[in-house]
Amino acid sequence: MPGDSITETSGGYGGGDENRPLRNFKLNESTFLASLMPKKEIGADHFVEAHPQYDGRGVIIAIFDSGVDPAASGLQVTSDGKPKVLDVIDCTGSGDIDTSKVVKADADGCIQGASGASLVVNSSWKNPSGEWHVGYKFLYELLTDTLTSRLKKERKKKWDEKDQEEIAKAVKHLDKFNEKHSNPEEADLKRVREDLQARIDLLRKQADSYDDKGPVIDAVVWHDGDLWRAALDTQSVEDDSDCGQLANFVPLTNYRIERKHGVFSKLDACTFVLNVYSDGNILSIVTDCSPHGTHVAGIATAFHPKEPLLNGIAPGAQLISCKIGDTRLGSMETGTGLIRALIAAVEHKCDLINMSYGEPTLLPDYGRFVDLVNEVVNKHRLIFVSSAGNSGPALSTVGAPGGTTSSIIGVGAYVSPSMAAGAHSVVEPPSEGLEYTWSSRGPTSDGDLGVSISAPGGAVAPVPTWTLQKRMLMNGTSMASPSACGGVALLISAMKAEGIPVSPYSVRKALENTSGPVGELPADKLSTGQGLMQVDRAHEYIRQSRNIPCICYEIMVNQSGKSTPTSRGIYLREASACQQPTEWTVQVQPKFHEGASNLEELVPFEECIELHSTEKVVVRTPEYLLLTNNGRSFNIVVNPTKLSEGLHYYEVYGVDCKAPWRGPIFRIPVTITKPMTVKKHPPFISFSSMSFVPGHIERRYIEMPFGATWVEATMQTSGFDTTRRFFIDTVQICPLQRPMKWESVVTFSSPTVKSFAFPVVGGQTMELAVAQFWSSGIGSHETTIVDFEILFHGIAINKEEIILDGSEAPIRIDAEALLSSENLVPVAILNKIRVPYRPVDAKLGTLTENRDKLPSGKQTLALTLTYKFKLEDGAEVKPQVPLLNNRIYDTKFESQFYMVSDTNKRVYAMGDVYPSATKLPKGEYNLRLYLRHDNMQYLEKMKQLLLFIERNLDDKDVIRLNFFSEPDGPVMGDGAFKSSVLVPGHVLS
């Protein structure tokens, strides 16, 4: 970045101040533009300057996201003139249209569209069979909520103008009539007057009842003798009836063949592409469901020949767009979308996958999607890069799949001084780069580091044309991932040009062993991974490693004497785990790519490994290990007993004795969060005079007192001038549950006190993370002083669930305060009804489309379950499948999706793993649940899957239960219990 002062220390791989902090700089026009698309931070600018031909040429990236607009700025061609976007696919099926209905044209070339409209086909279109497949779609079903809102507003404005014109005309006609007939007595004249008045009333009434369901698009599909082609009639979208006619549409075929796209109208400016499936019986209209995917693609690969500073990281790379976000669900990813995207990436022989999506997970490195990702990486050698998540600053907040899957490179988000000054336009940038406050942190619940590397997490990049702007600023690990992915594309481009075999294993090792550290503490790796990636240094590492076998080292850790659970690191989080030394067995298993030769690769493999511990007093390890293809195990001893309270991070790593320059070839993370014990009574704890500057994080680990169920916390600030913004997170990890996280973002305009209350689990360690937002108070040199106090509460009852079946005596409930005196005011309200249903029909079949054929060659199977239910009155209902809901990555099932429709086939609701409530009128309904997998036995077991319809009761129907202090209270009507003070040691029944 010209004009910047760069502080850089030379050193070996992974050493020195390699994140190159940008200090004491001033922006000019060129450095400002460069800061909008950061490259210097990861060494990409130096690399491309030194190797112009290695700018991503020859590399294909699959973008798993919300969809990419091929008309967006910078996404037309590569730096060497090749098409930028090779294919655009809606993997979710949200844009699919049923075009199985076949019609023939009459003598005038007219056909009847699926909507009922009469359509004229262009006489020049070739159609040897004379068969036209027809279907239709409401436009709003294809658009984002943001664009739909804009269109509705603009269409309503135009409609109002026309409506007002008609009202004015009607009033004028009535006035003229009244002038001629001031007091009409004749019946005919009275009827005329009433009709004129009724016209005015109707026009005004329809303005009040205006409801824009959106334009209808008629679709026509046919085979021209060579290809399937499609055309759309968009007359209802246009203002001019002469525009949008079917006959004027330039026919499109599948995007990958001719790479052409269309726009519905000038009003929406929304790009779409068409793909035909199932021999013309399905037409997919592909639009994006958010600007997110286009922005991501732009960071990775955009090419602006007239604005090179705004180029993406790898402007020579090509891409395919795999839309995994379902428009019907906002932009939520679906299992169907994820699996089809993997299929497409392998089919197109992609080199890289970028996925800037993710969710919390119950189990790390587990699930159907993870299994298929492992196959794609290990067998087909694709490199998978993904965002770590935006749920920081607390530890163990990395999301799936990016931060929890071993075969995926998880990326954290970094912000440099240049990015802060230019892209974020802060008053005074930080003196050094740092991780964004919200960037998710490791470790995973099974001890893996979670974050592999970091990359710039913000950029001003292209967005879809429907946003009515060329580019915009976004930040998140969603932006860090394509930045890293673009950097990897540069490496692959170089490897291909230099004849070096491309392997996910060797590339990942190069990235992790050449990254520059961000922060000075060992525990900073939990935030940044191995550090900020450096493309130029990774390239030199790869060159030097070209004759090293392409191997990854699978790490499996078990506590000695226990066969389960197997983990990928050591994570001592609870107080009981820190009270004595523990011994652990580590199994190191070399893993070659599938298809490696037994005699030429597996048998000869042997490495002499020197083992190291970053802290030999706490973590003891053997000195050497001879590693062969069948793997080896060794023991390590961890002694946390003399550690101070708080966070401690160490690593055990292995170095090749014959090639120590390689750096660590495997690492075993050791994370210890030694909690403090609450000893005061009544139980409370306080942290005084914590000092904060922008980006600073304070972490405290507390052993929750047994019996604690919630806490009250107060936060008092002082010592600052301008407004301060803080992130407050608490996290507890309970077995076989998603991390229990509470979070709050609070702003202090002046020194004051704020209070919070949140639930906790007694007996489990809780992390309290308090962070001043990275850019908050950045123009001020005043530190912020924080005092934090936590008061623990808890009421224990003898029943986790209370079941009233109507045939038993009143239920006895015992309540006890375990920590301190508590005021008990019991409330029990029955405000929901859950009704179970079994399927009335189950159909199991094979999906014959190529888009559903797995890379292994297996064809996906689909199970359709039909449920029927009836509502006597309108109600808000929520379908639930407890066996499957709330899990998308950490489940062995491939996909779930449901649709609710009435007897007239009108669809009222759709949903997937996170069902939502929908208001339904009185009537009978069908719910169809779609499940997918390639294993028939799994689906057979689901044919009687239980579904619950949860209905919210109206306020008038809510049942409020009474509590009594005597067993005969419900009969006698006395002894009603309202409230009481619970004293520790006393049980109240």
CORQUI-V355374 format. One record per run of one state. SS is the DSSP state (2 for helix, 1 for strand, 0 for the rest). FROM is the first residue (numbers start at 0). TO is the last residue. Records with the same first field share a line. If there is no record, write none. Layout:
SS = FROM-TO, FROM-TO
//
This chain:
0 = 0-3, 6-20, 23-27, 36-38, 42-42, 50-50, 54-58, 65-75, 77-81, 83-83, 90-94, 98-99, 103-108, 112-116, 120-130, 142-143, 180-185, 208-214, 223-226, 233-244, 248-250, 252-253, 258-260, 263-269, 280-280, 286-290, 301-306, 310-316, 323-323, 325-325, 329-331, 333-333, 347-350, 355-357, 359-366, 378-381, 387-398, 400-407, 415-415, 422-432, 435-451, 456-456, 462-463, 467-469, 475-475, 497-502, 514-514, 516-520, 528-530, 532-533, 544-549, 559-565, 567-568, 572-573, 578-580, 592-596, 602-604, 613-617, 621-622, 628-630, 638-644, 656-658, 662-662, 674-674, 677-682, 692-695, 703-708, 718-722, 732-738, 748-751, 759-763, 772-782, 793-793, 797-813, 817-820, 824-827, 830-830, 837-839, 846-848, 853-857, 859-859, 871-873, 880-893, 902-905, 911-916, 920-921, 933-934, 940-945, 952-953, 957-957, 960-962, 964-967, 972-974, 976-978, 982-985, 988-988
1 = 4-5, 21-22, 59-64, 76-76, 82-82, 84-89, 95-97, 100-102, 109-111, 117-119, 131-137, 215-222, 227-232, 251-251, 261-262, 270-276, 281-285, 317-322, 324-324, 332-332, 351-354, 358-358, 382-386, 399-399, 408-414, 433-434, 452-455, 457-461, 470-474, 515-515, 531-531, 550-558, 566-566, 569-571, 581-591, 605-612, 618-620, 623-627, 631-637, 645-655, 663-673, 675-676, 683-691, 696-702, 709-717, 723-731, 739-747, 752-758, 764-771, 783-792, 794-796, 814-816, 821-823, 828-829, 831-836, 840-845, 852-852, 858-858, 860-870, 874-879, 894-901, 906-910, 917-919, 922-932, 946-951, 958-959, 963-963, 975-975, 979-981, 986-987
2 = 28-35, 39-41, 43-49, 51-53, 138-141, 144-179, 186-207, 245-247, 254-257, 277-279, 291-300, 307-309, 326-328, 334-346, 367-377, 416-421, 464-466, 476-496, 503-513, 521-527, 534-543, 574-577, 597-601, 659-661, 849-851, 935-939, 954-956, 968-971
//
